[in-house]
Amino acid sequence: MAAPLARDTLPDQWSYGVCRDGRVFFINDKTRSTTWLHPRTAEPVNSGHMIRSDLPRGWEEGFTDEGASYFIK
Amino acid sequence: MDQKIPYDDYQLPVVFLPSYESPPAWIPPQERIQHPDYNNELTQFLPRTVVLKKPPGAQLGFNIRGGKASQLGIFISKVVPDSDAHRAGLQEGDQVLSVNEVDFQDIEHSRAVEILKSAREILMRVRFFPYNYQRQKERTVH
């Protein structure tokens, strides 16, 4: 299970995308690149890489609309 | 230097490892709105809770596949139309994360079935994750 995610927002010039199959990836508009790893924690988020769910712990304990965007916005 | 050996002449089986999958390539913001891998709503893929009551003798209303052998977890493979499970929003491709507080992410298939069949009330944490559902199907014959 992924370590608890520090409640950090994404750095400037970063955003995220969601694939049609559910995988989340991160977009760096400064370097024009994409990555599976969250730029603050260097861990994947809902990417399918880990055998166990790699959703940040907060997401599994009662998800809210605000909670979803909290880790990625 | 070494000569390349045609695959047919190899003595040992050739193993093809899956290639690393990159995330979608970077595209400028104005192009993202129409790209099928950039603009999906995240909320549909996040965990949610499904509660089902199962009277004695009743069917579950859904089938599961997967388990420890295929290493990707337990997935809903079929939901009976108009069943309680269907009305509760369960769908093919949902990964079952837990049932009645039992972790289903690394559980044997037979144990998962046993827990579901013996429960009278089922509190499931699920998440829709088509990517791993597709991978799980590719790893198994049935």
Backbone of each chain as ProteinMPNN parsed JSONL, in Angstrom:
{"seq_chain_A": "MAAPLARDTLPDQWSYGVCRDGRVFFINDKTRSTTWLHPRTAEPVNSGHMIRSDLPRGWEEGFTDEGASYFIK", "coords_chain_A": {"N_chain_A": [[0.874, -1.192, 0.0], [0.527, 2.222, -0.771], [2.469, 4.767, 0.794], [1.158, 7.123, 3.175], [-0.01, 9.981, 1.548], [1.541, 13.043, 1.525], [-0.188, 16.02, 2.041], [0.096, 17.648, -0.461], [-0.121, 20.028, -3.038], [0.1, 19.951, -6.635], [3.173, 20.964, -8.19], [3.927, 24.18, -9.739], [3.14, 24.5, -13.193], [2.584, 21.862, -13.544], [0.206, 19.314, -14.261], [-2.46, 16.883, -14.314], [-3.436, 13.861, -16.054], [-6.021, 11.598, -17.086], [-6.216, 8.389, -18.22], [-8.284, 6.589, -20.584], [-8.532, 4.04, -19.605], [-8.373, 4.267, -16.916], [-5.931, 4.803, -15.752], [-3.765, 7.099, -14.071], [-1.742, 9.89, -14.893], [1.031, 12.219, -14.871], [1.633, 15.543, -15.912], [4.132, 17.546, -17.165], [4.433, 20.714, -17.954], [6.5, 22.391, -18.271], [8.836, 21.028, -19.051], [7.704, 19.641, -21.034], [6.897, 16.935, -20.798], [5.736, 13.674, -19.732], [4.776, 11.599, -16.955], [4.46, 8.657, -14.863], [4.745, 9.101, -12.212], [3.919, 10.89, -9.257], [4.878, 14.23, -8.865], [5.612, 15.252, -6.35], [5.748, 13.153, -4.497], [6.992, 11.119, -5.819], [5.745, 8.733, -6.392], [3.645, 6.301, -7.999], [0.221, 6.881, -8.913], [-2.68, 5.263, -8.954], [-1.857, 3.762, -11.248], [-1.555, 1.165, -11.966], [0.845, -0.13, -11.65], [1.687, -1.211, -9.212], [1.146, -4.196, -7.347], [-0.611, -4.183, -5.221], [-3.199, -1.85, -4.519], [-2.303, 1.391, -5.536], [-3.359, 3.725, -4.743], [-3.391, 6.787, -2.952], [-3.483, 6.712, 0.636], [-5.525, 8.242, 1.815], [-7.545, 8.295, -0.079], [-8.797, 5.885, 0.08], [-10.157, 5.85, 2.375], [-12.997, 6.77, 2.663], [-14.042, 8.609, 0.335], [-14.324, 11.782, -1.082], [-15.586, 14.34, -3.257], [-13.974, 16.523, -2.958], [-11.812, 15.344, -1.777], [-10.7, 13.795, -3.798], [-9.618, 15.641, -5.594], [-7.829, 16.83, -3.992], [-5.352, 15.531, -3.751], [-4.283, 15.766, -6.194], [-4.633, 18.15, -7.434]], "CA_chain_A": [[0.0, 0.0, 0.0], [1.327, 3.44, -0.869], [2.577, 5.515, 2.05], [0.202, 8.24, 3.172], [0.468, 11.057, 0.697], [1.518, 14.369, 2.139], [-1.233, 16.764, 1.334], [0.704, 18.705, -1.265], [-0.672, 20.213, -4.368], [1.107, 19.794, -7.673], [3.979, 22.179, -8.411], [3.602, 25.007, -10.899], [3.374, 23.934, -14.528], [2.21, 20.449, -13.568], [-1.204, 18.948, -14.133], [-2.576, 15.441, -14.46], [-4.384, 13.356, -17.036], [-6.586, 10.297, -16.771], [-6.424, 7.574, -19.418], [-9.618, 5.991, -20.665], [-8.577, 2.788, -18.852], [-8.33, 4.557, -15.491], [-4.606, 5.145, -15.23], [-3.487, 8.524, -13.864], [-0.357, 10.273, -15.166], [1.306, 13.621, -14.538], [2.071, 16.291, -17.079], [5.034, 18.648, -16.848], [4.369, 21.618, -19.103], [7.771, 23.129, -18.406], [9.753, 20.208, -19.836], [6.902, 18.965, -22.067], [7.019, 15.491, -20.622], [4.721, 13.052, -18.888], [5.336, 10.566, -16.087], [3.491, 7.987, -14.001], [5.041, 9.396, -10.813], [3.519, 12.178, -8.7], [6.132, 14.979, -8.735], [5.991, 15.515, -4.963], [6.023, 11.938, -3.74], [7.68, 10.169, -6.702], [5.042, 7.45, -6.389], [2.539, 6.258, -8.958], [-1.124, 7.028, -8.353], [-3.648, 4.618, -9.845], [-1.23, 3.518, -12.536], [-1.528, -0.26, -12.25], [2.188, -0.698, -11.506], [1.851, -1.985, -7.988], [0.183, -5.289, -7.21], [-1.654, -3.668, -4.354], [-3.669, -0.551, -4.982], [-1.378, 2.469, -5.211], [-4.057, 4.957, -4.427], [-2.979, 7.322, -1.661], [-4.323, 6.159, 1.689], [-6.71, 9.072, 2.056], [-8.596, 8.003, -1.046], [-9.524, 4.659, 0.383], [-10.939, 6.03, 3.597], [-14.063, 7.756, 2.516], [-13.685, 9.519, -0.735], [-15.249, 12.879, -1.394], [-15.17, 15.093, -4.448], [-12.855, 17.379, -2.564], [-10.682, 14.464, -1.494], [-10.08, 13.348, -5.041], [-8.795, 16.673, -6.202], [-6.845, 17.285, -3.007], [-4.032, 14.937, -3.951], [-3.79, 15.892, -7.55], [-4.79, 19.48, -8.043]], "C_chain_A": [[0.899, 1.226, 0.0], [1.363, 4.128, 0.492], [1.58, 6.665, 2.013], [0.773, 9.411, 2.385], [0.425, 12.352, 1.47], [0.568, 15.228, 1.332], [-0.654, 17.953, 0.581], [-0.021, 18.829, -2.581], [0.453, 19.991, -5.374], [1.902, 21.086, -7.826], [3.448, 22.967, -9.616], [3.931, 24.279, -12.187], [3.111, 22.432, -14.599], [0.696, 20.303, -13.533], [-1.28, 17.428, -14.279], [-3.566, 15.089, -15.547], [-4.889, 11.995, -16.583], [-6.84, 9.544, -18.071], [-7.828, 6.983, -19.415], [-9.692, 4.691, -19.884], [-8.371, 3.008, -17.357], [-6.966, 4.942, -14.946], [-4.418, 6.659, -15.17], [-2.017, 8.801, -14.198], [-0.207, 11.773, -14.966], [2.02, 14.306, -15.683], [2.93, 17.456, -16.629], [5.095, 19.57, -18.057], [5.633, 22.447, -19.274], [8.735, 22.342, -19.296], [9.038, 19.475, -20.971], [7.063, 17.453, -22.001], [5.884, 14.983, -19.762], [5.373, 11.934, -18.087], [4.216, 9.916, -15.291], [3.63, 8.469, -12.545], [4.6, 10.794, -10.392], [4.784, 12.982, -8.393], [6.556, 15.255, -7.295], [6.433, 14.251, -4.252], [6.827, 10.908, -4.526], [7.037, 8.794, -6.661], [3.942, 7.466, -7.439], [1.196, 6.382, -8.225], [-2.101, 6.399, -9.327], [-3.059, 4.332, -11.218], [-1.23, 2.044, -12.907], [-0.167, -0.894, -12.079], [2.307, -1.597, -10.296], [0.789, -3.081, -7.93], [-0.96, -4.844, -6.311], [-2.035, -2.275, -4.856], [-2.676, 0.534, -4.596], [-2.097, 3.798, -5.074], [-3.567, 5.477, -3.086], [-3.985, 6.919, -0.582], [-5.608, 6.958, 1.881], [-7.849, 8.745, 1.115], [-9.415, 6.79, -0.662], [-10.397, 4.828, 1.62], [-12.027, 7.056, 3.381], [-13.685, 8.842, 1.525], [-14.752, 10.611, -0.868], [-14.73, 13.563, -2.646], [-13.951, 15.934, -4.132], [-11.615, 16.532, -2.335], [-9.954, 14.056, -2.748], [-9.151, 14.411, -5.585], [-7.669, 17.106, -5.273], [-5.449, 16.77, -3.318], [-3.447, 15.248, -5.309], [-3.825, 17.318, -8.056], [-3.493, 20.263, -7.968]], "O_chain_A": [[1.915, 1.259, 0.694], [0.394, 4.073, 1.249], [1.202, 7.127, 0.937], [1.936, 9.773, 2.564], [-0.616, 12.721, 2.013], [0.531, 15.166, 0.103], [-0.884, 19.108, 0.939], [-0.475, 17.841, -3.157], [1.618, 19.859, -4.999], [1.37, 22.176, -7.618], [2.632, 22.474, -10.395], [4.901, 23.524, -12.251], [3.392, 21.803, -15.619], [-0.002, 21.066, -12.865], [-0.245, 16.766, -14.358], [-4.42, 15.893, -15.92], [-4.242, 11.323, -15.78], [-7.594, 10.01, -18.926], [-8.475, 6.891, -18.372], [-10.787, 4.258, -19.525], [-8.21, 2.045, -16.607], [-6.857, 5.364, -13.795], [-4.836, 7.398, -16.061], [-1.143, 8.02, -13.821], [-1.195, 12.505, -14.901], [2.891, 13.73, -16.335], [2.505, 18.264, -15.803], [5.73, 19.249, -19.061], [5.818, 23.119, -20.289], [9.373, 22.908, -20.184], [9.669, 18.779, -21.768], [7.327, 16.789, -23.002], [5.16, 15.761, -19.141], [6.4, 11.388, -18.491], [3.166, 10.517, -15.064], [2.723, 8.262, -11.738], [4.875, 11.77, -11.09], [5.682, 12.47, -7.725], [7.74, 15.472, -7.037], [7.394, 14.275, -3.484], [7.295, 9.924, -3.954], [7.716, 7.789, -6.874], [3.372, 8.516, -7.734], [1.079, 6.022, -7.054], [-2.33, 6.937, -10.411], [-3.685, 4.624, -12.237], [-0.934, 1.701, -14.052], [-0.019, -2.089, -12.335], [2.962, -2.637, -10.354], [-0.33, -2.9, -8.409], [-2.129, -5.096, -6.602], [-1.252, -1.617, -5.542], [-2.247, 0.594, -3.443], [-1.508, 4.862, -5.267], [-3.347, 4.688, -2.168], [-5.181, 6.801, -0.846], [-6.672, 6.374, 2.09], [-9.014, 8.904, 1.481], [-10.584, 6.675, -1.03], [-11.286, 4.014, 1.868], [-11.928, 8.157, 3.923], [-13.08, 9.855, 1.875], [-15.949, 10.34, -0.768], [-13.578, 13.383, -3.039], [-13.021, 16.041, -4.932], [-10.502, 16.945, -2.658], [-8.726, 13.979, -2.763], [-8.027, 14.116, -5.99], [-6.675, 17.681, -5.716], [-4.469, 17.499, -3.163], [-2.261, 15.023, -5.553], [-3.121, 17.658, -9.007], [-3.432, 21.403, -8.429]]}, "seq_chain_B": "MDQKIPYDDYQLPVVFLPSYESPPAWIPPQERIQHPDYNNELTQFLPRTVVLKKPPGAQLGFNIRGGKASQLGIFISKVVPDSDAHRAGLQEGDQVLSVNEVDFQDIEHSRAVEILKSAREILMRVRFFPYNYQRQKERTVH", "coords_chain_B": {"N_chain_B": [[32.763, -10.325, -34.677], [29.765, -11.251, -32.803], [27.478, -13.436, -34.433], [24.127, -12.894, -35.359], [21.667, -15.036, -34.153], [19.081, -16.735, -35.715], [15.729, -16.887, -34.408], [14.532, -19.359, -34.696], [16.6, -21.156, -34.555], [17.438, -21.206, -31.98], [18.341, -22.996, -29.053], [17.15, -22.913, -26.594], [14.006, -21.928, -25.029], [12.602, -18.847, -26.169], [12.037, -15.988, -24.358], [9.676, -13.496, -24.184], [9.687, -10.473, -22.762], [7.304, -8.281, -21.265], [7.039, -5.038, -22.632], [8.02, -1.91, -21.186], [5.433, 0.267, -20.369], [4.836, 3.474, -21.465], [3.526, 6.574, -20.17], [0.839, 8.465, -21.766], [2.029, 10.463, -24.491], [3.369, 13.797, -24.207], [1.221, 16.47, -25.014], [0.194, 19.632, -26.389], [-1.782, 21.893, -24.338], [-4.171, 22.777, -25.647], [-4.864, 20.706, -27.271], [-5.686, 18.74, -25.659], [-8.293, 18.379, -24.887], [-9.729, 16.883, -26.709], [-8.496, 14.468, -26.716], [-8.576, 11.033, -26.104], [-7.224, 9.914, -23.942], [-6.628, 11.896, -22.192], [-8.592, 13.454, -21.087], [-10.339, 12.347, -19.196], [-12.789, 11.931, -16.615], [-11.817, 11.771, -13.313], [-13.188, 10.825, -11.088], [-14.826, 8.602, -11.604], [-13.15, 6.45, -11.402], [-12.352, 6.055, -8.867], [-12.272, 4.71, -5.452], [-15.278, 3.206, -4.202], [-18.19, 2.499, -2.195], [-20.185, -0.363, -1.958], [-23.177, -1.739, -0.916], [-24.75, -4.726, -0.208], [-27.558, -6.795, 0.385], [-27.965, -10.179, 1.077], [-30.271, -12.497, 0.94], [-30.873, -15.739, 2.465], [-30.071, -18.459, 0.338], [-30.28, -16.957, -1.921], [-28.916, -15.771, -5.048], [-25.708, -14.26, -5.816], [-25.717, -12.267, -7.781], [-23.675, -11.383, -9.287], [-20.536, -12.182, -10.951], [-17.168, -13.163, -10.168], [-13.69, -12.831, -11.057], [-10.194, -13.747, -11.105], [-7.546, -13.323, -8.613], [-5.075, -14.551, -6.293], [-3.415, -16.085, -7.973], [-3.256, -14.837, -10.529], [-2.383, -12.431, -9.743], [-3.389, -9.793, -9.799], [-5.536, -9.056, -8.375], [-9.074, -9.205, -7.418], [-11.779, -9.223, -9.647], [-14.916, -7.915, -10.851], [-16.646, -9.754, -13.134], [-19.012, -10.099, -14.365], [-22.299, -8.811, -14.23], [-25.538, -9.438, -13.166], [-28.29, -8.389, -15.03], [-30.641, -6.014, -13.767], [-30.422, -6.966, -11.187], [-29.882, -6.673, -7.581], [-27.22, -6.036, -7.267], [-26.606, -4.866, -9.694], [-28.264, -2.604, -9.609], [-27.068, -1.331, -7.534], [-24.875, -0.295, -8.672], [-22.682, -1.815, -9.36], [-20.242, -2.986, -11.685], [-18.914, -4.612, -14.635], [-15.426, -4.982, -14.591], [-14.936, -3.626, -12.308], [-12.709, -3.557, -9.623], [-12.475, -5.55, -6.751], [-11.798, -4.337, -3.689], [-12.092, -4.779, -0.977], [-14.079, -6.872, 1.206], [-16.513, -6.753, 3.595], [-14.595, -5.77, 5.417], [-12.482, -7.501, 4.956], [-9.467, -7.771, 3.333], [-9.178, -7.818, -0.135], [-7.166, -7.679, -1.944], [-5.05, -9.369, -2.26], [-5.857, -11.995, -2.242], [-6.741, -15.492, -2.248], [-8.576, -16.937, -4.946], [-10.544, -18.888, -4.325], [-10.978, -18.474, -1.63], [-12.035, -15.92, -1.666], [-14.46, -16.381, -2.968], [-15.672, -18.028, -1.101], [-16.023, -16.287, 1.074], [-17.8, -14.404, -0.012], [-20.012, -16.007, -0.663], [-20.859, -16.946, 1.797], [-21.656, -14.772, 3.208], [-24.261, -12.73, 4.628], [-24.884, -10.106, 4.547], [-23.252, -7.796, 2.487], [-20.572, -5.698, 2.453], [-18.892, -3.932, 0.265], [-15.809, -2.622, -0.894], [-15.028, -1.123, -3.809], [-13.348, -0.455, -6.95], [-13.444, 0.99, -10.11], [-11.463, -0.163, -12.603], [-10.412, -0.438, -15.495], [-7.967, -0.933, -16.815], [-6.357, -2.789, -15.304], [-8.209, -4.835, -15.217], [-8.337, -5.672, -17.856], [-5.711, -6.592, -18.187], [-5.76, -8.707, -16.398], [-7.53, -10.432, -17.618], [-6.004, -11.131, -19.804], [-4.12, -12.696, -18.651], [-5.258, -15.036, -17.964], [-6.918, -18.104, -18.885], [-9.537, -18.728, -18.584]], "CA_chain_B": [[31.675, -10.063, -33.721], [28.763, -12.337, -32.757], [26.461, -13.459, -35.478], [22.781, -12.988, -34.779], [21.074, -16.358, -34.372], [17.629, -16.662, -35.945], [14.999, -17.465, -33.281], [14.23, -20.771, -34.936], [17.76, -21.99, -34.273], [17.757, -21.186, -30.546], [18.1, -24.251, -28.345], [16.305, -22.676, -25.42], [12.825, -21.106, -25.374], [12.797, -17.4, -26.144], [11.012, -15.377, -23.504], [9.458, -12.093, -24.502], [9.221, -9.72, -21.6], [6.439, -7.163, -21.658], [7.795, -3.79, -22.67], [7.536, -0.887, -20.264], [4.439, 1.13, -20.992], [4.976, 4.876, -21.108], [2.254, 7.303, -20.153], [0.601, 9.156, -23.032], [3.02, 11.496, -24.791], [2.964, 15.178, -23.942], [0.622, 17.249, -26.109], [-0.138, 20.967, -25.884], [-3.067, 21.943, -23.631], [-5.36, 22.966, -26.465], [-5.208, 19.455, -27.937], [-6.016, 17.691, -24.695], [-9.734, 18.21, -24.659], [-10.312, 15.85, -27.561], [-7.695, 13.25, -26.677], [-9.298, 10.09, -25.227], [-6.454, 9.551, -22.763], [-6.249, 13.079, -21.42], [-9.662, 14.287, -20.528], [-11.356, 11.578, -18.509], [-13.143, 12.32, -15.265], [-11.134, 10.871, -12.38], [-14.041, 10.298, -10.018], [-15.397, 7.29, -11.926], [-12.156, 5.409, -11.181], [-11.943, 6.051, -7.465], [-12.98, 3.69, -4.666], [-16.617, 3.515, -3.732], [-18.727, 1.441, -1.34], [-21.419, -0.989, -2.428], [-23.74, -2.574, 0.151], [-25.758, -5.648, -0.727], [-28.093, -7.794, 1.297], [-28.149, -11.436, 0.355], [-31.107, -13.417, 1.705], [-30.394, -17.12, 2.336], [-30.502, -19.125, -0.882], [-30.269, -16.053, -3.074], [-27.668, -15.666, -5.809], [-24.98, -13.008, -5.58], [-26.038, -11.27, -8.806], [-22.474, -11.026, -10.045], [-19.438, -13.15, -10.977], [-15.833, -12.592, -10.0], [-12.556, -13.563, -11.607], [-8.925, -13.26, -10.593], [-7.088, -13.834, -7.333], [-3.631, -14.587, -6.07], [-2.697, -16.725, -9.077], [-2.974, -13.881, -11.604], [-1.647, -11.331, -9.107], [-3.893, -8.435, -10.037], [-6.702, -8.81, -7.54], [-10.356, -9.816, -7.76], [-12.573, -8.311, -10.474], [-16.276, -8.272, -11.236], [-16.603, -10.107, -14.547], [-20.362, -10.081, -14.929], [-23.351, -8.389, -13.302], [-26.839, -9.851, -13.684], [-29.139, -7.219, -15.243], [-31.777, -5.819, -12.856], [-30.178, -7.499, -9.847], [-29.504, -5.664, -6.585], [-25.845, -5.63, -7.557], [-26.697, -3.962, -10.846], [-28.864, -1.348, -9.146], [-26.124, -0.677, -6.615], [-23.823, 0.331, -9.468], [-21.568, -2.708, -9.624], [-20.083, -3.142, -13.121], [-17.783, -5.391, -15.092], [-14.223, -4.156, -14.561], [-14.715, -3.154, -10.93], [-11.845, -4.38, -8.783], [-12.967, -5.633, -5.381], [-10.677, -4.035, -2.794], [-12.344, -5.474, 0.287], [-15.451, -7.294, 1.488], [-16.723, -6.843, 5.056], [-13.317, -5.473, 6.048], [-11.425, -8.44, 4.581], [-8.706, -7.273, 2.195], [-9.286, -8.705, -1.292], [-6.18, -7.331, -2.971], [-4.043, -10.409, -2.417], [-6.566, -13.135, -1.673], [-6.978, -16.619, -3.147], [-9.896, -16.887, -5.571], [-11.498, -19.747, -3.62], [-11.3, -17.829, -0.349], [-12.916, -14.792, -2.0], [-15.779, -16.949, -3.253], [-16.205, -18.519, 0.167], [-16.467, -15.133, 1.872], [-18.988, -13.803, -0.64], [-21.153, -16.901, -0.624], [-21.344, -17.185, 3.153], [-22.108, -13.526, 3.841], [-25.662, -12.361, 4.486], [-24.798, -8.719, 4.09], [-21.935, -7.592, 1.883], [-20.105, -4.318, 2.327], [-17.746, -4.036, -0.63], [-15.123, -1.453, -1.435], [-14.645, -1.458, -5.174], [-12.952, 0.674, -7.784], [-13.489, 0.68, -11.531], [-10.111, -0.02, -13.114], [-10.377, -1.251, -16.721], [-6.61, -1.299, -17.21], [-5.969, -4.047, -14.669], [-9.182, -5.863, -15.589], [-7.904, -6.179, -19.153], [-4.484, -7.355, -17.948], [-6.124, -9.945, -15.716], [-8.11, -11.311, -18.634], [-4.94, -11.617, -20.662], [-3.277, -13.649, -17.922], [-5.963, -16.282, -17.654], [-7.581, -18.706, -20.024], [-10.991, -18.771, -18.368]], "C_chain_B": [[30.68, -11.205, -33.781], [27.869, -12.262, -33.961], [25.109, -13.55, -34.823], [22.214, -14.36, -35.14], [19.587, -16.175, -34.638], [16.909, -17.383, -34.811], [14.766, -18.953, -33.468], [15.385, -21.683, -34.549], [18.152, -21.992, -32.799], [17.467, -22.551, -29.934], [17.07, -24.056, -27.241], [15.092, -21.835, -25.819], [13.159, -19.613, -25.289], [11.665, -16.784, -25.338], [10.878, -13.903, -23.872], [8.928, -11.384, -23.261], [8.308, -8.594, -22.064], [7.245, -5.877, -21.643], [7.197, -2.812, -21.67], [6.548, 0.012, -20.99], [4.633, 2.555, -20.539], [3.609, 5.504, -20.957], [2.048, 7.976, -21.507], [1.625, 10.274, -23.252], [2.468, 12.888, -24.499], [2.344, 15.79, -25.191], [0.225, 18.603, -25.544], [-1.557, 21.011, -25.304], [-4.28, 22.038, -24.554], [-5.775, 21.672, -27.172], [-5.777, 18.421, -26.971], [-7.499, 17.406, -24.606], [-10.316, 17.113, -25.547], [-9.551, 14.545, -27.503], [-8.318, 12.271, -25.679], [-8.528, 9.682, -23.984], [-6.082, 10.75, -21.904], [-7.393, 13.665, -20.615], [-10.711, 13.501, -19.757], [-11.578, 12.072, -17.091], [-12.57, 11.297, -14.287], [-12.099, 10.155, -11.442], [-14.604, 8.907, -10.327], [-14.431, 6.15, -11.595], [-11.758, 5.276, -9.715], [-12.781, 5.076, -6.645], [-14.376, 4.156, -4.264], [-17.13, 2.305, -2.946], [-20.031, 0.938, -1.923], [-21.916, -1.908, -1.318], [-24.848, -3.436, -0.432], [-26.248, -6.576, 0.373], [-28.337, -9.063, 0.501], [-28.977, -12.388, 1.209], [-30.628, -14.849, 1.491], [-30.933, -17.76, 1.063], [-30.439, -18.244, -2.106], [-28.914, -16.082, -3.773], [-27.018, -14.32, -5.52], [-25.414, -11.913, -6.544], [-24.811, -10.81, -9.579], [-21.466, -12.176, -9.987], [-18.127, -12.43, -10.734], [-14.797, -13.452, -10.709], [-11.288, -12.991, -10.994], [-8.593, -13.864, -9.238], [-5.577, -13.906, -7.311], [-2.86, -15.124, -7.277], [-2.355, -15.733, -10.185], [-2.445, -12.559, -11.075], [-2.157, -9.923, -9.36], [-5.133, -8.123, -9.226], [-7.951, -9.481, -8.087], [-11.185, -8.794, -8.527], [-13.98, -8.84, -10.686], [-16.25, -8.555, -12.739], [-17.984, -10.08, -15.191], [-21.327, -9.619, -13.855], [-24.692, -8.748, -13.928], [-27.74, -8.625, -13.832], [-30.322, -7.207, -14.268], [-31.588, -6.439, -11.476], [-29.878, -6.352, -8.882], [-28.098, -5.137, -6.865], [-25.811, -4.614, -8.692], [-27.211, -2.596, -10.401], [-27.938, -0.594, -8.209], [-24.929, -0.09, -7.365], [-22.614, -0.533, -9.727], [-21.471, -2.929, -11.136], [-18.904, -4.044, -13.431], [-16.546, -4.491, -15.126], [-13.97, -3.521, -13.208], [-13.738, -4.112, -10.252], [-12.43, -4.382, -7.372], [-11.777, -5.429, -4.441], [-10.846, -4.743, -1.452], [-13.818, -5.851, 0.382], [-15.584, -7.468, 2.988], [-15.404, -6.736, 5.811], [-12.219, -6.5, 5.785], [-10.766, -7.923, 3.298], [-8.749, -8.277, 1.045], [-8.182, -8.459, -2.316], [-5.173, -8.437, -3.219], [-4.603, -11.757, -1.958], [-6.685, -14.261, -2.709], [-8.402, -16.546, -3.692], [-10.917, -17.683, -4.763], [-11.909, -19.131, -2.292], [-12.256, -16.656, -0.585], [-14.343, -15.293, -2.238], [-16.452, -17.382, -1.959], [-16.758, -17.365, 0.999], [-17.746, -14.536, 1.307], [-20.203, -14.702, -0.495], [-21.727, -17.039, 0.787], [-21.881, -15.918, 3.814], [-23.592, -13.308, 3.63], [-25.776, -10.91, 4.034], [-23.366, -8.463, 3.627], [-21.639, -6.107, 1.793], [-18.805, -4.352, 1.528], [-17.145, -2.672, -0.911], [-14.634, -1.867, -2.81], [-14.087, -0.221, -5.854], [-12.933, 0.209, -9.221], [-12.093, 0.906, -12.104], [-9.925, -0.909, -14.34], [-8.988, -1.703, -17.114], [-6.207, -2.64, -16.606], [-6.951, -5.178, -14.962], [-8.758, -6.499, -16.922], [-6.646, -7.04, -19.003], [-4.813, -8.704, -17.313], [-6.725, -10.939, -16.717], [-7.042, -11.907, -19.528], [-4.08, -12.667, -19.975], [-3.968, -14.968, -17.693], [-6.697, -16.787, -18.881], [-9.09, -18.67, -19.861], [-11.453, -17.624, -17.5]], "O_chain_B": [[30.731, -12.034, -34.69], [27.54, -11.183, -34.453], [24.965, -14.234, -33.81], [22.279, -14.786, -36.293], [18.9, -15.52, -33.855], [17.414, -18.382, -34.3], [14.799, -19.718, -32.505], [15.173, -22.858, -34.246], [19.084, -22.692, -32.404], [16.464, -23.185, -30.262], [16.232, -24.922, -26.989], [15.131, -21.117, -26.818], [13.921, -19.19, -24.419], [10.488, -17.028, -25.603], [11.86, -13.161, -23.868], [7.834, -11.683, -22.783], [8.516, -8.019, -23.132], [8.048, -5.655, -20.737], [6.011, -2.882, -21.35], [6.812, 0.462, -22.105], [4.6, 2.827, -19.339], [2.637, 5.031, -21.545], [2.978, 8.05, -22.309], [2.033, 10.946, -22.305], [1.259, 13.116, -24.539], [2.876, 15.647, -26.292], [-0.051, 18.718, -24.35], [-2.428, 20.253, -25.731], [-5.315, 21.437, -24.268], [-6.914, 21.554, -27.623], [-6.279, 17.375, -27.382], [-7.902, 16.29, -24.278], [-11.301, 16.478, -25.171], [-9.928, 13.592, -28.184], [-8.563, 12.637, -24.53], [-9.126, 9.149, -23.049], [-5.289, 10.616, -20.972], [-7.178, 14.297, -19.581], [-11.859, 13.935, -19.668], [-10.656, 12.572, -16.447], [-12.812, 10.098, -14.423], [-11.858, 9.014, -11.048], [-14.833, 8.118, -9.41], [-14.852, 4.997, -11.516], [-10.904, 4.456, -9.377], [-13.858, 4.66, -7.071], [-14.612, 5.339, -4.02], [-16.56, 1.217, -3.03], [-20.883, 1.727, -2.334], [-21.171, -2.758, -0.831], [-25.771, -2.932, -1.073], [-25.467, -7.076, 1.183], [-28.854, -9.019, -0.615], [-28.438, -13.024, 2.114], [-30.039, -15.152, 0.454], [-32.114, -17.62, 0.745], [-30.535, -18.742, -3.227], [-27.893, -16.383, -3.156], [-27.66, -13.379, -5.054], [-25.472, -10.744, -6.161], [-24.911, -9.933, -10.437], [-21.526, -13.028, -9.1], [-17.982, -11.248, -11.048], [-15.003, -14.646, -10.931], [-11.296, -11.894, -10.436], [-9.259, -14.787, -8.771], [-4.895, -13.389, -8.196], [-1.759, -14.653, -7.563], [-1.253, -15.79, -10.731], [-2.098, -11.667, -11.849], [-1.425, -8.955, -9.153], [-5.719, -7.05, -9.368], [-7.906, -10.217, -9.073], [-11.287, -7.637, -8.118], [-14.211, -10.049, -10.7], [-15.872, -7.688, -13.527], [-18.107, -10.044, -16.415], [-21.188, -9.995, -12.691], [-24.955, -8.407, -15.081], [-27.939, -7.892, -12.864], [-30.92, -8.245, -13.982], [-32.521, -6.433, -10.673], [-29.652, -5.216, -9.298], [-27.827, -3.945, -6.719], [-25.074, -3.629, -8.643], [-26.658, -1.562, -10.773], [-28.011, 0.63, -8.101], [-24.066, 0.542, -6.756], [-21.614, -0.05, -10.259], [-22.497, -3.048, -11.806], [-18.007, -4.223, -12.607], [-16.606, -3.369, -15.63], [-12.909, -2.941, -12.982], [-13.916, -5.329, -10.3], [-12.832, -3.338, -6.86], [-10.86, -6.25, -4.404], [-9.883, -5.24, -0.867], [-14.68, -5.248, -0.258], [-14.847, -8.249, 3.59], [-15.134, -7.512, 6.727], [-11.127, -6.38, 6.34], [-11.444, -7.671, 2.302], [-8.401, -9.444, 1.221], [-8.249, -8.971, -3.433], [-4.513, -8.457, -4.257], [-3.89, -12.559, -1.353], [-6.725, -13.999, -3.911], [-9.324, -16.142, -2.983], [-12.032, -17.211, -4.538], [-13.061, -19.254, -1.877], [-13.174, -16.428, 0.202], [-15.308, -14.695, -1.763], [-17.64, -17.137, -1.746], [-17.847, -17.47, 1.564], [-18.666, -14.201, 2.053], [-21.305, -14.22, -0.232], [-22.932, -17.226, 0.957], [-22.499, -15.993, 4.876], [-24.131, -13.656, 2.579], [-26.65, -10.549, 3.247], [-22.402, -8.858, 4.283], [-22.362, -5.354, 1.141], [-17.757, -4.746, 2.039], [-17.859, -1.694, -1.135], [-13.908, -2.851, -2.95], [-14.31, 0.907, -5.413], [-12.44, -0.882, -9.508], [-11.592, 2.03, -12.094], [-9.356, -1.996, -14.246], [-8.844, -2.774, -17.703], [-5.762, -3.533, -17.327], [-6.57, -6.348, -14.957], [-8.817, -7.718, -17.083], [-6.537, -8.097, -19.625], [-4.211, -9.722, -17.656], [-6.451, -12.138, -16.658], [-7.156, -13.053, -19.962], [-3.39, -13.441, -20.638], [-3.331, -15.932, -17.268], [-7.049, -16.028, -19.784], [-9.835, -18.593, -20.838], [-12.645, -17.504, -17.217]]}, "name": "protein", "num_of_chains": 2, "seq": "MAAPLARDTLPDQWSYGVCRDGRVFFINDKTRSTTWLHPRTAEPVNSGHMIRSDLPRGWEEGFTDEGASYFIKMDQKIPYDDYQLPVVFLPSYESPPAWIPPQERIQHPDYNNELTQFLPRTVVLKKPPGAQLGFNIRGGKASQLGIFISKVVPDSDAHRAGLQEGDQVLSVNEVDFQDIEHSRAVEILKSAREILMRVRFFPYNYQRQKERTVH"}
